[in-house]
Amino acid sequence: MATISAADVKALRDRTDLPMMDCKKALTEAGGDMEKAILLLRERFKNVANKRAGNETAEGRIGTYVDPQGQVGAIVEVRCESPSVVKNEHFIALATDLAKQVALGNPKDVDALNSGPLAWQPSMTGQDRINETIGLIRENMRVNRFERLEGFCGEYVHHDGSVGVLLAVKGKSPDAALLRDVATHIAAMNPVYCRREDVPPEVVTRETELAKTQAQREGEGKPENVIEKMAEGILKRWFSESVLLEQAIANQTKYPKKTVGDVLKSAGLELVKYIRYRVGEAA
């Protein structure tokens, strides 16, 4: 029998929001397999959360930049040593400048970002810009990762710098505020998939079976056709919670009864890609 540690139970508790004893029992039945334990819990309990947060042990900040003169944007994660630095104006400016360099300079990796000349100040490299801020704050800093998108871009960074989103769309020239609203939604809701077609077939099969199991349990004694309709409703609800374009947009005051897909479609836009970074998560 697998040994179930307190840390494993806590990790499952953090991912599902269920009581510790239920988590321990599920892990024991699953032989210590975390994903199997989550499936067991989902079969037994309605509305089980499955949070996707990775290990968040590092300090740092997300920086974004969208070029107002072109169709390009970038997002970076910059690490530092202590929480107090995250909201320092010099560190915030550094994260923005490094995102700007990714967008305009298009480096192939972190080493190229560090060694390449800044697009707006060729006498200084990315590392020079980092060293400049280190000199002001007296704390080590480094770029952990970055990505760059082309197209009409929008962005959002949470006020504490812990989460940031960059997205690209195609279609009509978009309203920057609309793109920011969508990016803000992605930051808050953390969708698992962009569109229904992105959901792997094996995941659809798994969720279909889970929906049937839940419908049979909740609809015990009801006609089979009613149970089938219940299962369809449960599966539809799962898609509406997991797939970005099918999620009800967070700002329902501004976009009443609209999904993210509705909002983009009504503006003549199609989502190409989005990137969501959280400081310290597993890349």
LINPEDA-V837173 format. One record per residue. N is the residue number from 1. PHI is phi in whole degrees, 0 to 359 (none if undefined). PSI is psi in radians with two decimals (NA if undefined). D_LAST is the distance of its C-alpha to the last C-alpha in Angstrom with 2 decimals. Layout:
n->N phi->PHI psi->PSI d_last->D_LAST
n->N phi->PHI psi->PSI d_last->D_LAST
This chain:
n->1 phi->none psi->2.35 d_last->32.13
n->2 phi->293 psi->2.49 d_last->28.57
n->3 phi->278 psi->2.19 d_last->28.38
n->4 phi->259 psi->2.00 d_last->26.55
n->5 phi->275 psi->2.79 d_last->25.38
n->6 phi->298 psi->-0.60 d_last->25.49
n->7 phi->295 psi->-0.68 d_last->21.80
n->8 phi->296 psi->-0.75 d_last->21.09
n->9 phi->297 psi->-0.75 d_last->23.49
n->10 phi->296 psi->-0.70 d_last->21.97
n->11 phi->298 psi->-0.72 d_last->18.43
n->12 phi->291 psi->-0.68 d_last->20.16
n->13 phi->299 psi->-0.75 d_last->22.22
n->14 phi->296 psi->-0.57 d_last->19.29
n->15 phi->277 psi->-0.40 d_last->17.89
n->16 phi->242 psi->-0.28 d_last->21.36
n->17 phi->64 psi->0.42 d_last->23.59
n->18 phi->259 psi->2.82 d_last->26.33
n->19 phi->301 psi->2.64 d_last->28.76
n->20 phi->301 psi->-0.71 d_last->27.98
n->21 phi->294 psi->-0.66 d_last->30.84
n->22 phi->295 psi->-0.69 d_last->29.70
n->23 phi->294 psi->-0.74 d_last->26.23
n->24 phi->296 psi->-0.74 d_last->27.90
n->25 phi->297 psi->-0.75 d_last->30.28
n->26 phi->295 psi->-0.73 d_last->27.66
n->27 phi->296 psi->-0.68 d_last->25.66
n->28 phi->297 psi->-0.80 d_last->29.00
n->29 phi->295 psi->-0.56 d_last->29.98
n->30 phi->272 psi->0.09 d_last->26.69
n->31 phi->66 psi->0.48 d_last->27.10
n->32 phi->89 psi->-0.04 d_last->24.00
n->33 phi->282 psi->1.98 d_last->21.70
n->34 phi->298 psi->-0.79 d_last->19.43
n->35 phi->293 psi->-0.67 d_last->19.01
n->36 phi->295 psi->-0.69 d_last->22.77
n->37 phi->297 psi->-0.68 d_last->23.60
n->38 phi->296 psi->-0.73 d_last->21.90
n->39 phi->296 psi->-0.72 d_last->23.97
n->40 phi->299 psi->-0.74 d_last->27.05
n->41 phi->293 psi->-0.66 d_last->26.64
n->42 phi->292 psi->-0.51 d_last->26.16
n->43 phi->289 psi->-0.48 d_last->29.37
n->44 phi->263 psi->-0.51 d_last->31.20
n->45 phi->236 psi->2.48 d_last->30.02
n->46 phi->279 psi->2.62 d_last->29.77
n->47 phi->57 psi->0.71 d_last->26.92
n->48 phi->285 psi->2.21 d_last->24.48
n->49 phi->282 psi->2.66 d_last->21.19
n->50 phi->223 psi->1.45 d_last->17.93
n->51 phi->290 psi->2.52 d_last->15.40
n->52 phi->257 psi->0.21 d_last->11.73
n->53 phi->296 psi->2.34 d_last->10.73
n->54 phi->272 psi->-2.95 d_last->8.35
n->55 phi->292 psi->2.17 d_last->9.83
n->56 phi->245 psi->1.26 d_last->11.09
n->57 phi->257 psi->-0.34 d_last->13.02
n->58 phi->267 psi->2.71 d_last->12.72
n->59 phi->266 psi->2.69 d_last->14.94
n->60 phi->163 psi->-2.93 d_last->14.31
n->61 phi->209 psi->2.58 d_last->14.62
n->62 phi->266 psi->2.37 d_last->13.37
n->63 phi->238 psi->2.52 d_last->15.87
n->64 phi->227 psi->2.78 d_last->17.04
n->65 phi->206 psi->2.36 d_last->20.01
n->66 phi->236 psi->2.16 d_last->22.11
n->67 phi->288 psi->2.04 d_last->25.01
n->68 phi->291 psi->-0.32 d_last->28.21
n->69 phi->268 psi->-0.19 d_last->30.09
n->70 phi->215 psi->-2.88 d_last->27.96
n->71 phi->243 psi->1.25 d_last->25.39
n->72 phi->207 psi->2.56 d_last->22.11
n->73 phi->210 psi->2.91 d_last->19.33
n->74 phi->210 psi->2.75 d_last->16.13
n->75 phi->223 psi->2.42 d_last->13.37
n->76 phi->226 psi->2.70 d_last->12.00
n->77 phi->244 psi->2.11 d_last->10.49
n->78 phi->246 psi->2.20 d_last->13.22
n->79 phi->264 psi->2.65 d_last->13.53
n->80 phi->216 psi->-3.09 d_last->17.00
n->81 phi->268 psi->-0.66 d_last->18.97
n->82 phi->230 psi->2.65 d_last->20.74
n->83 phi->301 psi->-0.55 d_last->20.64
n->84 phi->295 psi->-0.43 d_last->23.80
n->85 phi->284 psi->-0.46 d_last->22.31
n->86 phi->304 psi->-0.64 d_last->19.80
n->87 phi->260 psi->0.16 d_last->22.80
n->88 phi->292 psi->2.33 d_last->24.77
n->89 phi->300 psi->-0.59 d_last->26.04
n->90 phi->290 psi->-0.65 d_last->25.49
n->91 phi->289 psi->-0.67 d_last->21.79
n->92 phi->299 psi->-0.77 d_last->21.44
n->93 phi->296 psi->-0.65 d_last->23.38
n->94 phi->297 psi->-0.82 d_last->21.24
n->95 phi->300 psi->-0.71 d_last->18.00
n->96 phi->294 psi->-0.76 d_last->20.10
n->97 phi->296 psi->-0.67 d_last->21.66
n->98 phi->292 psi->-0.65 d_last->18.52
n->99 phi->296 psi->-0.69 d_last->17.36
n->100 phi->298 psi->-0.72 d_last->20.95
n->101 phi->294 psi->-0.65 d_last->20.86
n->102 phi->297 psi->-0.77 d_last->17.85
n->103 phi->295 psi->-0.81 d_last->19.85
n->104 phi->272 psi->-0.58 d_last->23.17
n->105 phi->267 psi->-0.35 d_last->22.52
n->106 phi->51 psi->0.95 d_last->19.89
n->107 phi->291 psi->2.64 d_last->18.54
n->108 phi->278 psi->-0.42 d_last->16.91
n->109 phi->201 psi->-3.12 d_last->14.44
n->110 phi->297 psi->-0.69 d_last->14.14
n->111 phi->300 psi->-0.72 d_last->17.38
n->112 phi->292 psi->-0.62 d_last->19.17
n->113 phi->297 psi->-0.74 d_last->18.23
n->114 phi->292 psi->-0.68 d_last->19.64
n->115 phi->269 psi->-0.32 d_last->22.71
n->116 phi->281 psi->2.66 d_last->23.67
n->117 phi->290 psi->2.51 d_last->26.39
n->118 phi->295 psi->2.40 d_last->25.68
n->119 phi->299 psi->-0.54 d_last->26.88
n->120 phi->257 psi->-0.07 d_last->29.21
n->121 phi->208 psi->1.35 d_last->30.26
n->122 phi->300 psi->-0.31 d_last->30.42
n->123 phi->285 psi->-0.15 d_last->31.96
n->124 phi->236 psi->2.38 d_last->28.69
n->125 phi->268 psi->3.00 d_last->25.37
n->126 phi->300 psi->-0.72 d_last->21.92
n->127 phi->294 psi->-0.64 d_last->22.22
n->128 phi->301 psi->-0.71 d_last->25.68
n->129 phi->294 psi->-0.68 d_last->24.38
n->130 phi->295 psi->-0.80 d_last->21.93
n->131 phi->298 psi->-0.61 d_last->24.86
n->132 phi->301 psi->-0.77 d_last->27.10
n->133 phi->287 psi->-0.64 d_last->25.07
n->134 phi->302 psi->-0.71 d_last->24.75
n->135 phi->297 psi->-0.58 d_last->28.53
n->136 phi->282 psi->-0.68 d_last->29.03
n->137 phi->260 psi->-0.37 d_last->26.85
n->138 phi->64 psi->0.82 d_last->27.15
n->139 phi->211 psi->2.50 d_last->23.61
n->140 phi->292 psi->2.52 d_last->20.94
n->141 phi->216 psi->2.66 d_last->18.15
n->142 phi->201 psi->2.70 d_last->15.49
n->143 phi->278 psi->2.24 d_last->13.04
n->144 phi->268 psi->-0.70 d_last->9.44
n->145 phi->193 psi->2.85 d_last->8.26
n->146 phi->202 psi->2.82 d_last->10.31
n->147 phi->215 psi->2.74 d_last->11.56
n->148 phi->227 psi->2.40 d_last->15.23
n->149 phi->234 psi->2.58 d_last->17.31
n->150 phi->246 psi->2.59 d_last->21.02
n->151 phi->125 psi->-3.04 d_last->23.48
n->152 phi->290 psi->2.04 d_last->24.68
n->153 phi->249 psi->2.58 d_last->21.78
n->154 phi->229 psi->2.80 d_last->21.38
n->155 phi->209 psi->2.85 d_last->19.19
n->156 phi->202 psi->2.39 d_last->19.01
n->157 phi->232 psi->2.26 d_last->17.77
n->158 phi->299 psi->2.67 d_last->18.78
n->159 phi->303 psi->-0.51 d_last->21.63
n->160 phi->267 psi->0.06 d_last->19.88
n->161 phi->78 psi->0.04 d_last->16.93
n->162 phi->284 psi->-0.48 d_last->14.44
n->163 phi->227 psi->2.42 d_last->13.40
n->164 phi->217 psi->2.67 d_last->13.81
n->165 phi->225 psi->2.43 d_last->14.33
n->166 phi->233 psi->2.35 d_last->15.50
n->167 phi->223 psi->2.72 d_last->17.52
n->168 phi->231 psi->2.42 d_last->20.05
n->169 phi->231 psi->2.89 d_last->23.26
n->170 phi->228 psi->2.79 d_last->26.36
n->171 phi->128 psi->-2.45 d_last->29.98
n->172 phi->291 psi->2.74 d_last->32.26
n->173 phi->300 psi->2.09 d_last->31.56
n->174 phi->273 psi->2.82 d_last->29.65
n->175 phi->279 psi->2.19 d_last->30.38
n->176 phi->300 psi->-0.62 d_last->27.76
n->177 phi->294 psi->-0.66 d_last->28.32
n->178 phi->295 psi->-0.78 d_last->27.61
n->179 phi->297 psi->-0.65 d_last->24.24
n->180 phi->293 psi->-0.64 d_last->23.41
n->181 phi->297 psi->-0.72 d_last->24.60
n->182 phi->291 psi->-0.73 d_last->22.29
n->183 phi->297 psi->-0.68 d_last->19.26
n->184 phi->296 psi->-0.71 d_last->20.45
n->185 phi->300 psi->-0.81 d_last->20.74
n->186 phi->298 psi->-0.72 d_last->17.17
n->187 phi->300 psi->-0.74 d_last->16.05
n->188 phi->283 psi->-0.72 d_last->18.53
n->189 phi->264 psi->-0.32 d_last->18.37
n->190 phi->47 psi->1.07 d_last->14.73
n->191 phi->298 psi->2.61 d_last->16.01
n->192 phi->278 psi->-0.65 d_last->14.58
n->193 phi->229 psi->2.72 d_last->16.19
n->194 phi->280 psi->-0.93 d_last->17.78
n->195 phi->225 psi->2.87 d_last->21.12
n->196 phi->301 psi->-0.63 d_last->23.02
n->197 phi->296 psi->-0.34 d_last->23.00
n->198 phi->280 psi->-0.23 d_last->19.22
n->199 phi->285 psi->2.13 d_last->19.71
n->200 phi->301 psi->2.51 d_last->20.03
n->201 phi->306 psi->-0.66 d_last->23.70
n->202 phi->293 psi->-0.53 d_last->23.11
n->203 phi->288 psi->-0.71 d_last->21.46
n->204 phi->299 psi->-0.76 d_last->24.49
n->205 phi->299 psi->-0.80 d_last->26.80
n->206 phi->299 psi->-0.81 d_last->25.32
n->207 phi->291 psi->-0.57 d_last->25.55
n->208 phi->296 psi->-0.76 d_last->29.02
n->209 phi->294 psi->-0.71 d_last->30.23
n->210 phi->296 psi->-0.67 d_last->28.91
n->211 phi->295 psi->-0.72 d_last->30.69
n->212 phi->296 psi->-0.74 d_last->33.86
n->213 phi->298 psi->-0.79 d_last->33.81
n->214 phi->295 psi->-0.73 d_last->33.45
n->215 phi->296 psi->-0.71 d_last->36.15
n->216 phi->294 psi->-0.64 d_last->38.53
n->217 phi->291 psi->-0.80 d_last->38.15
n->218 phi->282 psi->-0.43 d_last->38.67
n->219 phi->254 psi->0.40 d_last->41.31
n->220 phi->306 psi->2.23 d_last->43.38
n->221 phi->92 psi->-0.15 d_last->46.93
n->222 phi->270 psi->2.79 d_last->46.14
n->223 phi->301 psi->2.66 d_last->46.94
n->224 phi->301 psi->-0.69 d_last->44.46
n->225 phi->294 psi->-0.54 d_last->44.07
n->226 phi->290 psi->-0.74 d_last->43.13
n->227 phi->297 psi->-0.69 d_last->40.48
n->228 phi->298 psi->-0.74 d_last->39.07
n->229 phi->295 psi->-0.68 d_last->38.89
n->230 phi->298 psi->-0.73 d_last->37.18
n->231 phi->296 psi->-0.71 d_last->34.51
n->232 phi->298 psi->-0.70 d_last->34.02
n->233 phi->294 psi->-0.70 d_last->33.64
n->234 phi->295 psi->-0.74 d_last->31.06
n->235 phi->294 psi->-0.71 d_last->28.96
n->236 phi->298 psi->-0.71 d_last->29.43
n->237 phi->296 psi->-0.66 d_last->28.28
n->238 phi->298 psi->-0.78 d_last->25.06
n->239 phi->299 psi->-0.71 d_last->24.36
n->240 phi->290 psi->-0.34 d_last->25.29
n->241 phi->266 psi->-0.48 d_last->22.78
n->242 phi->257 psi->-0.44 d_last->19.79
n->243 phi->256 psi->2.13 d_last->20.34
n->244 phi->310 psi->-0.93 d_last->19.97
n->245 phi->293 psi->-0.28 d_last->23.21
n->246 phi->258 psi->-0.04 d_last->25.15
n->247 phi->283 psi->2.47 d_last->24.18
n->248 phi->295 psi->2.19 d_last->26.97
n->249 phi->298 psi->2.47 d_last->25.92
n->250 phi->301 psi->-0.67 d_last->25.51
n->251 phi->272 psi->1.36 d_last->28.32
n->252 phi->285 psi->-0.30 d_last->31.17
n->253 phi->292 psi->-0.73 d_last->33.75
n->254 phi->278 psi->-0.59 d_last->33.06
n->255 phi->232 psi->1.25 d_last->32.32
n->256 phi->298 psi->2.32 d_last->34.39
n->257 phi->58 psi->0.53 d_last->33.80
n->258 phi->247 psi->2.49 d_last->31.27
n->259 phi->271 psi->2.95 d_last->27.99
n->260 phi->300 psi->-0.70 d_last->25.26
n->261 phi->298 psi->-0.70 d_last->26.60
n->262 phi->299 psi->-0.79 d_last->30.11
n->263 phi->298 psi->-0.78 d_last->29.34
n->264 phi->292 psi->-0.76 d_last->27.80
n->265 phi->298 psi->-0.74 d_last->30.57
n->266 phi->294 psi->-0.38 d_last->33.31
n->267 phi->266 psi->0.06 d_last->32.13
n->268 phi->73 psi->0.56 d_last->32.21
n->269 phi->239 psi->2.66 d_last->28.46
n->270 phi->232 psi->2.24 d_last->25.94
n->271 phi->288 psi->2.20 d_last->22.21
n->272 phi->269 psi->-0.87 d_last->20.57
n->273 phi->195 psi->2.65 d_last->16.85
n->274 phi->225 psi->2.68 d_last->14.75
n->275 phi->231 psi->2.24 d_last->11.37
n->276 phi->239 psi->2.10 d_last->10.49
n->277 phi->250 psi->2.45 d_last->8.50
n->278 phi->234 psi->2.32 d_last->9.26
n->279 phi->302 psi->2.25 d_last->9.74
n->280 phi->87 psi->-0.13 d_last->8.41
n->281 phi->287 psi->2.78 d_last->6.11
n->282 phi->294 psi->2.27 d_last->3.81
n->283 phi->291 psi->NA d_last->0.00
